[in-house]
Amino acid sequence: MLFTKGSDALSRENFDYANELFTQILAREPEVFDVRKSLRTSQLKKAGGGRGLFKKMLSNASSSPLVARAQLALRKDPAEALQIAEQILNSDPQSSPAHRIVVEAATAMEMPRTAVMSLEILAANSPKDREVAIKFANSLADTGDVMRGEKILADLSASYPGDTELSQALKNLSARRTMQKGGYDKFEEGKSSYRDILKDKEEAVSLEQQNRQVKTEDVASRLIKEYEERIPKEPNNLKLLRSLAELYTEKKQFDKALNYYERIKNTEGSADPSLDKSIAETMKRKFDHDIAQLDPAAPDYAPQAAKLQAEKQAFELSECQKRAEKFPTDLQIRFELGQLYFQAGEIMKAIQEFQKAQANPNRKVKAMSYLGQCYARRNMNDLAVRTMESALKEKPVWDEEKKELAYNLGSVLEKIGKRDDAKRQFEELFAVDATYKDVSEKMEKYFSDEAGN
């Protein structure tokens, strides 16, 4: 009855009443997708032609407490978080923070179609956001629309041909489509089990265990034993060698892991930047493990920990420099090298790397953000301001990256005495996230100073 009344109100463009009725239903039955779809239609129609900047700032400021409440609720009660998110969307149906909460809550409650609706809006808000695109594609696959998910990732991969994460996500989806064609549809209909699809039941066990994100100690040990037995027969199976390296890394047997990575490197045709990065990550984990093994109560703990940290930093820089020499056109490596120079305080070298890295579309804004900070550290303040302002223009959505940019820009403007411009940056940031760093204290000081004058 409520749904009928809500649908009638929607058809008469009485959007507030429709939203109220649909929200009542979803508070009781959050999994009813048709109701949520109607609610989203009503919310979007009520909003009409979008938001102006002032209206958007007011909306962000008023919804910030609700966003915080929803994020807290996510941990204990995803249904409550979903309900709070809908309150925000009733006022601002394009709110990216609210849609992110919907995605997380819907995923926790196993409601993929609800997640897809919000991911579609998030993807429209940020069409170049790789993380959103991958989530969107995977959620589409969860609803059975694998081909559309593949198309989304294929289109994005065509724009960023060197992006290995996108490429891998696309391969994973293609594998899902292949599995569907091979009999997964029968499994969905209850005519066969997943294991029946695979002829070899031992292979089914291995595949399931390989694909677990966190393998138990027993599973990892069993897989290592199985793969070690295969190595004499398949000594040049690079996938097998890499799997062993990853398994030994999981078990914190880093020397064995590094030995297998070296075997892959010594194999003809293994010029792969991702391999060098895996070796570097394993070495870093080894350093972290060694630091964790130190006894904090020991009298020499501080110097020993500092020594290992220094060795780790020196290794990271040296290794990244070698990768940059080996793959000079890989802009992701240039970005990583810039970060390491920045952390080491070698600002002029960092500037050179970030200037190159900003040609990578996936790293452009972050590289510009670092460049602005580098210029500020060298007291090239006008250049820092111009760079950060250009980076902000690339960020239509207030995510963590944009918050950091706005804060850093405000700080540089404060430093050079442009008080009104600095206040404007902090004010915009405050309207979105009053809890970000010390922005609340900064705004209080500005208002206090103005009141004193």
C-alpha positions as CSV (number, residue, x, y, z in Angstrom):
1,M,0.0,0.0,0.0
2,L,2.8,2.4,0.9
3,F,4.6,1.6,-2.3
4,T,1.5,2.3,-4.4
5,K,1.0,5.6,-2.6
6,G,4.6,6.5,-3.1
7,S,4.5,5.6,-6.8
8,D,1.3,7.7,-7.2
9,A,3.1,10.6,-5.5
10,L,6.1,10.2,-7.8
11,S,3.9,10.3,-10.9
12,R,2.3,13.5,-9.6
13,E,5.8,14.9,-9.0
14,N,5.1,15.2,-5.3
15,F,8.7,14.2,-4.6
16,D,8.9,15.0,-0.9
17,Y,5.9,12.8,-0.1
18,A,7.2,10.0,-2.4
19,N,10.6,10.1,-0.7
20,E,9.0,9.9,2.7
21,L,6.9,6.9,1.8
22,F,9.7,5.0,0.1
23,T,12.1,5.7,3.0
24,Q,9.5,4.3,5.4
25,I,9.3,1.0,3.5
26,L,13.1,0.7,3.2
27,A,13.5,1.3,7.0
28,R,11.5,-1.9,7.4
29,E,12.6,-3.8,4.4
30,P,16.0,-2.5,3.2
31,E,16.5,-5.2,0.6
32,V,13.5,-4.4,-1.6
33,F,15.4,-3.1,-4.7
34,D,12.3,-1.8,-6.6
35,V,11.5,0.5,-3.8
36,R,15.0,1.8,-3.6
37,K,15.1,2.3,-7.3
38,S,11.9,4.4,-7.2
39,L,13.3,6.4,-4.3
40,R,16.5,7.2,-6.2
41,T,14.4,8.3,-9.2
42,S,12.3,10.6,-7.0
43,Q,15.4,12.0,-5.3
44,L,17.1,12.8,-8.7
45,K,13.9,14.3,-10.2
46,K,13.5,16.5,-7.2
47,A,17.0,17.8,-7.6
48,G,16.4,18.7,-11.2
49,G,19.3,20.3,-13.0
50,G,22.0,19.7,-10.4
51,R,23.6,22.1,-7.9
52,G,25.3,25.4,-7.9
53,L,28.5,26.0,-6.0
54,F,26.9,27.8,-3.1
55,K,24.1,25.2,-2.8
56,K,26.7,22.5,-3.0
57,M,28.8,24.0,-0.1
58,L,25.7,24.3,2.1
59,S,24.7,20.7,1.3
60,N,28.2,19.5,2.2
61,A,28.3,21.4,5.4
62,S,24.8,20.2,6.5
63,S,25.4,16.6,5.6
64,S,28.9,16.3,7.2
65,P,27.5,15.2,10.7
66,L,25.2,12.6,9.0
67,V,28.1,11.3,7.0
68,A,30.2,10.9,10.2
69,R,27.2,9.1,11.9
70,A,26.8,6.7,8.9
71,Q,30.5,5.9,8.8
72,L,30.4,4.9,12.5
73,A,27.2,2.9,12.0
74,L,28.8,0.9,9.1
75,R,31.0,-1.0,11.6
76,K,28.1,-2.3,13.6
77,D,24.9,-1.9,11.7
78,P,25.1,-1.5,7.8
79,A,21.3,-1.2,7.6
80,E,21.4,1.8,9.8
81,A,24.2,3.3,7.8
82,L,22.2,2.8,4.7
83,Q,19.2,4.5,6.2
84,I,21.3,7.5,7.2
85,A,22.8,7.7,3.7
86,E,19.4,7.9,2.2
87,Q,18.6,10.9,4.5
88,I,21.5,12.7,2.9
89,L,20.5,11.6,-0.6
90,N,17.0,12.9,-0.1
91,S,18.6,16.4,0.1
92,D,21.5,15.8,-2.2
93,P,21.1,12.8,-4.5
94,Q,24.5,13.3,-6.1
95,S,26.4,13.3,-2.8
96,S,29.5,11.1,-3.3
97,P,30.2,10.5,0.4
98,A,26.6,9.2,0.8
99,H,26.9,7.0,-2.2
100,R,30.1,5.5,-1.0
101,I,28.4,4.6,2.3
102,V,25.5,3.0,0.3
103,V,28.1,0.9,-1.6
104,E,29.8,-0.3,1.6
105,A,26.6,-1.0,3.4
106,A,25.0,-2.7,0.4
107,T,28.1,-4.8,-0.1
108,A,28.1,-5.9,3.6
109,M,24.4,-6.8,3.3
110,E,24.9,-8.7,0.0
111,M,22.7,-6.3,-2.1
112,P,24.7,-5.9,-5.3
113,R,22.0,-4.2,-7.3
114,T,21.8,-1.4,-4.7
115,A,25.6,-1.1,-4.8
116,V,25.5,-0.8,-8.6
117,M,23.0,2.1,-8.5
118,S,25.3,4.1,-6.3
119,L,28.4,3.1,-8.1
120,E,26.9,4.3,-11.4
121,I,26.4,7.8,-9.9
122,L,29.9,7.7,-8.4
123,A,31.4,6.7,-11.8
124,A,29.5,9.6,-13.4
125,N,30.8,12.0,-10.8
126,S,34.4,10.8,-11.2
127,P,34.7,9.1,-14.6
128,K,38.5,8.7,-14.3
129,D,38.5,7.2,-10.8
130,R,40.0,3.7,-11.2
131,E,38.9,2.4,-7.8
132,V,35.3,3.3,-8.5
133,A,35.4,1.8,-12.0
134,I,36.8,-1.5,-10.7
135,K,34.2,-1.7,-8.0
136,F,31.4,-0.8,-10.5
137,A,32.5,-3.4,-12.9
138,N,32.8,-6.1,-10.2
139,S,29.3,-5.2,-8.8
140,L,27.8,-5.4,-12.3
141,A,29.3,-8.9,-12.6
142,D,27.8,-9.8,-9.2
143,T,24.4,-8.9,-10.7
144,G,25.1,-11.1,-13.7
145,D,26.0,-8.2,-16.1
146,V,29.6,-9.3,-16.7
147,M,29.8,-7.9,-20.2
148,R,28.9,-4.4,-19.2
149,G,31.5,-4.6,-16.4
150,E,34.1,-5.7,-19.0
151,K,33.2,-2.8,-21.3
152,I,33.7,-0.3,-18.5
153,L,37.1,-1.6,-17.7
154,A,38.1,-2.1,-21.3
155,D,37.2,1.6,-22.1
156,L,39.2,2.8,-19.1
157,S,42.1,0.5,-19.9
158,A,42.2,1.9,-23.5
159,S,42.7,5.4,-22.0
160,Y,45.4,4.2,-19.6
161,P,47.2,1.3,-21.4
162,G,50.0,1.0,-18.9
163,D,47.8,0.5,-15.8
164,T,48.5,-3.0,-14.6
165,E,45.7,-2.9,-11.9
166,L,43.1,-2.1,-14.5
167,S,44.5,-4.8,-16.8
168,Q,44.3,-7.4,-14.1
169,A,40.8,-6.4,-13.1
170,L,39.7,-6.8,-16.7
171,K,41.3,-10.2,-16.9
172,N,39.5,-11.3,-13.7
173,L,36.2,-10.2,-15.2
174,S,36.9,-12.0,-18.5
175,A,37.6,-15.2,-16.4
176,R,34.3,-14.8,-14.7
177,R,32.5,-14.6,-18.1
178,T,34.4,-17.7,-19.3
179,M,33.3,-19.5,-16.2
180,Q,29.7,-18.5,-16.8
181,K,29.9,-19.9,-20.3
182,G,31.4,-23.1,-19.0
183,G,28.5,-23.9,-16.8
184,Y,28.2,-21.4,-14.0
185,D,24.6,-20.6,-15.2
186,K,23.7,-24.2,-14.3
187,F,25.1,-23.7,-10.9
188,E,22.9,-20.5,-10.5
189,E,19.9,-22.6,-11.4
190,G,20.8,-25.2,-8.9
191,K,21.4,-27.9,-11.6
192,S,25.0,-28.4,-10.7
193,S,27.5,-27.5,-8.0
194,Y,30.5,-25.3,-8.6
195,R,32.8,-28.3,-8.1
196,D,30.9,-30.2,-10.8
197,I,31.9,-27.5,-13.3
198,L,35.5,-28.5,-12.9
199,K,36.4,-32.0,-14.0
200,D,39.2,-32.5,-11.6
201,K,38.0,-32.1,-8.0
202,E,41.6,-31.7,-6.7
203,E,42.0,-28.7,-9.1
204,A,38.8,-27.2,-7.7
205,V,40.3,-27.4,-4.2
206,S,43.5,-25.8,-5.4
207,L,41.7,-23.0,-7.3
208,E,39.5,-22.1,-4.4
209,Q,42.5,-22.0,-2.0
210,Q,44.7,-20.0,-4.4
211,N,42.0,-17.3,-4.7
212,R,41.5,-16.8,-1.0
213,Q,42.8,-13.4,-0.1
214,V,44.1,-14.5,3.3
215,K,45.3,-18.1,3.2
216,T,45.6,-20.1,6.4
217,E,48.9,-21.5,7.4
218,D,47.8,-25.0,6.5
219,V,46.6,-24.0,3.1
220,A,49.7,-22.1,2.3
221,S,51.9,-25.0,3.4
222,R,49.9,-27.5,1.3
223,L,50.1,-25.3,-1.8
224,I,53.9,-24.8,-1.3
225,K,54.4,-28.6,-1.0
226,E,52.2,-29.2,-4.2
227,Y,54.1,-26.5,-6.2
228,E,57.5,-27.6,-5.0
229,E,56.7,-31.1,-6.3
230,R,55.8,-29.6,-9.7
231,I,58.9,-27.5,-10.1
232,P,61.2,-30.3,-11.3
233,K,58.7,-31.1,-14.1
234,E,58.0,-27.4,-14.9
235,P,61.2,-25.5,-14.2
236,N,60.3,-22.6,-16.5
237,N,56.7,-22.2,-15.4
238,L,56.9,-18.5,-14.4
239,K,53.4,-18.5,-12.9
240,L,54.3,-21.4,-10.7
241,L,57.6,-19.7,-9.6
242,R,55.8,-16.5,-8.8
243,S,53.1,-18.3,-6.8
244,L,55.8,-19.9,-4.7
245,A,57.5,-16.6,-4.1
246,E,54.2,-15.1,-3.0
247,L,53.4,-18.0,-0.7
248,Y,56.8,-17.9,0.9
249,T,56.4,-14.2,1.4
250,E,53.0,-14.8,3.2
251,K,54.8,-17.3,5.5
252,K,57.5,-14.7,6.2
253,Q,60.2,-16.9,4.6
254,F,61.5,-14.0,2.7
255,D,64.9,-15.5,1.6
256,K,63.1,-18.3,-0.1
257,A,60.7,-15.9,-1.7
258,L,63.5,-13.7,-3.0
259,N,65.3,-16.8,-4.4
260,Y,62.2,-17.7,-6.5
261,Y,61.9,-14.1,-7.7
262,E,65.5,-14.2,-8.8
263,R,64.9,-17.4,-10.7
264,I,62.1,-15.6,-12.6
265,K,64.4,-12.7,-13.3
266,N,67.1,-15.0,-14.7
267,T,64.6,-16.6,-17.0
268,E,64.8,-15.3,-20.6
269,G,62.1,-12.7,-21.4
270,S,61.3,-11.8,-17.8
271,A,61.8,-8.0,-18.3
272,D,58.7,-7.0,-16.3
273,P,58.6,-3.9,-14.1
274,S,55.9,-5.5,-11.9
275,L,58.4,-8.3,-11.0
276,D,61.0,-5.7,-9.8
277,K,58.3,-4.1,-7.8
278,S,57.3,-7.4,-6.2
279,I,61.0,-8.0,-5.2
280,A,61.2,-4.6,-3.7
281,E,57.9,-5.1,-1.8
282,T,59.2,-8.4,-0.4
283,M,62.5,-6.8,0.7
284,K,60.5,-4.0,2.4
285,R,58.4,-6.6,4.2
286,K,61.6,-8.3,5.3
287,F,62.9,-5.1,6.8
288,D,59.5,-4.5,8.6
289,H,59.6,-8.0,9.9
290,D,63.1,-7.6,11.2
291,I,62.1,-4.4,13.0
292,A,59.0,-6.1,14.5
293,Q,61.3,-8.8,15.9
294,L,63.3,-6.4,17.9
295,D,62.5,-6.3,21.7
296,P,61.2,-2.8,22.6
297,A,62.5,-3.4,26.1
298,A,66.1,-4.0,25.0
299,P,68.5,-1.1,25.8
300,D,69.7,-1.0,22.2
301,Y,66.2,-1.1,20.7
302,A,66.2,2.6,19.5
303,P,69.5,2.5,17.7
304,Q,68.8,-0.9,16.2
305,A,65.4,0.2,14.9
306,A,66.8,3.4,13.5
307,K,69.6,1.5,11.8
308,L,67.1,-0.9,10.1
309,Q,64.8,2.0,9.1
310,A,67.7,3.8,7.5
311,E,68.7,0.7,5.7
312,K,65.2,0.2,4.5
313,Q,65.0,3.8,3.2
314,A,68.4,3.5,1.5
315,F,67.3,0.2,-0.2
316,E,64.0,1.6,-1.4
317,L,65.7,4.6,-3.0
318,S,68.5,2.6,-4.6
319,E,66.1,0.0,-5.9
320,C,63.7,2.5,-7.3
321,Q,66.5,4.4,-9.0
322,K,67.5,1.1,-10.7
323,R,64.0,0.5,-11.9
324,A,63.8,4.0,-13.2
325,E,67.0,3.5,-15.2
326,K,65.8,0.1,-16.5
327,F,62.3,1.4,-17.4
328,P,62.9,5.2,-18.1
329,T,59.4,5.7,-19.6
330,D,57.4,4.1,-16.8
331,L,55.8,7.1,-15.2
332,Q,54.5,5.2,-12.2
333,I,58.1,4.4,-11.3
334,R,59.0,8.1,-11.7
335,F,56.2,9.0,-9.3
336,E,57.5,6.5,-6.7
337,L,61.0,7.8,-7.1
338,G,59.7,11.4,-6.6
339,Q,58.0,10.3,-3.3
340,L,61.2,8.7,-2.0
341,Y,63.3,11.7,-2.9
342,F,60.6,13.9,-1.1
343,Q,60.8,11.7,2.0
344,A,64.6,11.9,2.0
345,G,64.5,15.6,1.7
346,E,66.1,15.8,-1.7
347,I,63.6,18.3,-3.0
348,M,65.1,19.4,-6.3
349,K,65.5,15.7,-7.4
350,A,61.9,15.1,-6.3
351,I,60.7,18.1,-8.4
352,Q,62.3,16.6,-11.5
353,E,60.6,13.3,-11.0
354,F,57.2,14.7,-10.2
355,Q,57.3,16.9,-13.3
356,K,57.8,13.8,-15.4
357,A,55.2,11.8,-13.4
358,Q,52.4,14.3,-13.9
359,A,52.2,13.1,-17.6
360,N,50.6,9.9,-16.1
361,P,46.8,10.5,-16.0
362,N,46.4,8.3,-13.0
363,R,49.1,10.2,-11.1
364,K,48.7,13.7,-12.5
365,V,46.9,15.3,-9.6
366,K,48.9,13.6,-6.9
367,A,52.2,14.5,-8.7
368,M,51.0,18.2,-8.9
369,S,50.1,18.1,-5.2
370,Y,53.7,16.9,-4.4
371,L,55.1,19.5,-6.8
372,G,53.3,22.3,-4.9
373,Q,54.7,21.0,-1.6
374,C,58.2,20.8,-3.1
375,Y,58.0,24.4,-4.4
376,A,56.7,25.6,-1.0
377,R,59.7,23.9,0.7
378,R,62.0,25.7,-1.6
379,N,60.2,29.0,-1.0
380,M,59.0,29.2,-4.6
381,N,55.6,30.1,-3.1
382,D,53.9,31.8,-6.1
383,L,54.7,28.7,-8.2
384,A,53.4,26.4,-5.4
385,V,50.1,28.3,-5.3
386,R,49.7,28.2,-9.1
387,T,50.4,24.4,-9.1
388,M,48.1,23.6,-6.3
389,E,45.3,25.7,-7.8
390,S,45.7,23.9,-11.1
391,A,45.5,20.6,-9.3
392,L,42.3,21.6,-7.5
393,K,40.7,22.4,-10.9
394,E,41.2,18.7,-11.8
395,K,39.3,17.5,-8.7
396,P,35.5,18.1,-9.0
397,V,34.8,15.7,-6.0
398,W,35.9,16.3,-2.4
399,D,37.9,13.2,-1.7
400,E,40.9,12.9,0.6
401,E,43.2,14.0,-2.2
402,K,41.3,17.3,-2.7
403,K,41.1,17.9,1.0
404,E,44.9,17.6,1.3
405,L,45.3,19.9,-1.7
406,A,43.0,22.6,-0.3
407,Y,44.7,22.4,3.1
408,N,48.2,22.7,1.7
409,L,47.2,25.6,-0.6
410,G,45.6,27.4,2.4
411,S,48.8,26.9,4.4
412,V,51.0,28.3,1.6
413,L,48.6,31.3,1.2
414,E,48.9,31.9,5.0
415,K,52.6,31.7,4.8
416,I,52.9,34.5,2.2
417,G,50.3,36.7,3.9
418,K,47.3,36.2,1.6
419,R,45.0,35.9,4.6
420,D,41.6,36.2,2.7
421,D,42.6,33.7,0.1
422,A,43.8,31.3,2.8
423,K,40.6,31.7,4.7
424,R,38.6,30.9,1.6
425,Q,40.4,27.6,1.1
426,F,40.0,26.6,4.7
427,E,36.3,27.6,4.7
428,E,35.6,25.4,1.7
429,L,37.4,22.5,3.4
430,F,35.5,23.2,6.7
431,A,32.2,23.0,4.8
432,V,33.1,19.5,3.6
433,D,34.9,18.1,6.6
434,A,35.1,20.1,9.8
435,T,37.3,17.3,11.4
436,Y,40.1,17.5,8.8
437,K,43.4,18.1,10.6
438,D,43.2,21.5,12.5
439,V,40.9,23.2,10.0
440,S,38.3,23.8,12.8
441,E,40.9,25.6,15.0
442,K,42.0,27.7,12.0
443,M,38.4,28.8,11.2
444,E,37.8,29.6,14.9
445,K,40.9,31.8,14.9
446,Y,39.8,33.6,11.7
447,F,36.4,34.3,13.1
448,S,37.8,35.3,16.5
449,D,40.3,37.7,14.8
450,E,37.5,39.2,12.7
451,A,35.3,39.7,15.8
452,G,38.1,41.3,17.6
453,N,38.6,43.8,14.8
